[in-house]
Every structure is written in structure tokens, then in C-alpha cells.
Amino acid sequence: MTPTVLHGTHALRAAFSNWRTEEADVERVVEAVLAGAARADA
């Protein structure tokens, strides 16, 4: 994951290029990002 800016808004860019990446891996990343965002808002 790397930071980026899209239309003036800060964002994260995720790259999944490993053939072994599964949906569960993506879900784990989403959960981690949401948890981090919740801590940042607290």
C-alpha cells in the first residue's frame, strides 16, 4: 500500500500482484485499514 492523491483527496493505493492473493487477504487488509482509520478518528 502506498499513499496517493486522487482529485485532490488523499488516498491509499493497494497493489495485489501475487497470484496467491485470495479474497480473504483483501478482506484482512480492509479490516486493518478500517481499524487504523477508527483509531485515527478517536
C-alpha positions in Angstrom: 0.0 0.0 0.0 1.2 3.4 -0.9 -0.2 6.9 -0.4 -1.6 8.9 -3.3 -3.8 11.8 -4.1 -6.8 11.4 -6.3 -8.7 14.6 -7.5 -7.1 16.5 -4.6 -8.1 13.9 -2.0 -5.5 11.8 -0.1 -6.0 8.1 -0.6 -4.3 4.7 -0.3 -3.3 2.7 -3.4 -3.2 -1.0 -3.0 -1.4 -3.3 -5.4 -2.3 -7.0 -5.5 0.1 -8.6 -7.9 0.8 -12.0 -6.4 -1.1 -14.9 -8.0 -1.6 -16.4 -4.5 -3.6 -13.4 -3.2 -7.0 -14.6 -2.2 -10.2 -12.8 -1.2 -9.5 -13.4 2.5 -6.2 -11.5 2.1 -8.1 -8.5 0.7 -10.6 -8.7 3.5 -7.9 -8.7 6.1 -6.3 -5.6 4.6 -9.6 -3.8 4.5 -10.2 -4.6 8.2 -6.8 -3.4 9.1 -7.2 -0.1 7.2 -10.7 0.5 8.8 -9.3 -0.2 12.3 -6.5 2.2 11.7 -8.9 4.9 10.5 -11.1 4.4 13.5 -8.1 4.8 15.8 -7.1 8.0 13.9 -10.6 9.4 14.4 -10.6 8.7 18.1 
